[in-house]
Amino acid sequence: MAKKKNSFESSLNELENIVLKMENESTSIDEMLTNYEKASEIIKKLEYELNEKKQKFFIINEKLEMIEGEI
């Protein structure tokens, strides 16, 4: 599980670095487009991972509510 966390954090750091590059005024339009494409893919990956975690959270929460209802 720690690998996924590191993977998520690594992807987030990569995205932050891309944004910094894109903010640089000396970045060419071709570099900008390449960075934009990379950033889009990273964002998709991060959204997927966040949605996966969100679903797990809801499942755990539902189980806890069921247990509390039995007590």
Buried (B, 14 or more C-beta within 10 A) or exposed (E): EEEEEEEBEEBEEBBEEBEEBBEEEEBEEEEEEBBEEBBEEBEEBBEEBEEEEEEEEEEEEEEEEEEEEEE
